[in-house]
């Protein structure tokens, strides 16, 4: 009997399967994900920061809505002018 040797199923780190491919346990994967999450920079969580971000989002939404409304009014105006010019070309008696 050999002392001091661990069975293959208790060895730490990646193992190789019978076909020679590398096997990584799910514990290793989850540990790596947890470590990556801990190293990642976090957003400030202060109330002022959240309020500022909310206000910026609200302002951007308002500006987008106003731009869409402006574009819609301009399109309506152009279509109306086009329709009037086409009607004027069809009816020369009104000139």
N, C-alpha and C positions, 0 to 999 in steps of 0.2 A: 504494500500500500504506500502510495506517495503522499507525503504530508506537505501542506502549504500550497497546494494547487486547488484552484476553484473549478467546479464543474463549468462547462461551457455556457450553460444557461444563466449563471450568476455573474459572468464577466461584464464589466462596464463597457459602454461604447458600442459602436456599430459591429454587427456580426455578418458573416457571410452565410448565405443559404447553401443548400446542397448543390444547386446549379452554379454557384460562384457569384451570384449577384449580392450586392451589399444590402443588408437589412438594417433598418433603423427603427427603433421602438417608438411607439406613440408618445411615451414619456419624454424621450429625447426631443421630439418635435415640439411638444407643448412647452417644454422648458426653454427651447430656443425662442418660441413665440413670446413667452412671458418676458424673457430677457430683452427682446427687441421692443416690447411695449414699455418696459421700464426705462429704456434708453431714449425713447422717442420724446421730442419736445412737446410739452403740453401747452394748450392755449391758456392764457391767464383766465382765472375764473372769478375775477372780482365783479362786483355788481356794476361798477362804472363801465367796465369793459363790455359786459353783456348789454347794458343799456345803450352804449355807443353803437355796438354792432346792430342792435334792433333798430335804432334810429337810421343808421346807414341803409339798412335793408328797406325800411319804410320809404326813405327818400328815393332810393333807386326804383322802387315799385311805382311811386307817384310820378317820377320822371318818365318811366316807360309808358304808363297810361296816358300821360299828357302827349307824348310823342305819337302814340297810336291815334289819339283823337285828332291831333293836328294833321297827320297824314291822311286820315279819313276825310276831314273837311277839305283838304287840298284836292284829293281825288274826286270828291263830289263836285267841287267847283270846276275842275278841268272837264269832267264829263258833261256838266251842264253847258259850259262854253262850247264844247264840241257839238253837242246836240243842237244848240242854237245856231251855230255856224252851218251845220248840215241842213237845218230847216230853211235858213236864209238862202242857201244855194239852190234849194228845190223850188222856192217860191219867189221868183224875181219880181212879181207884181207888188210885193210889200216894200220894195226899195224905193 
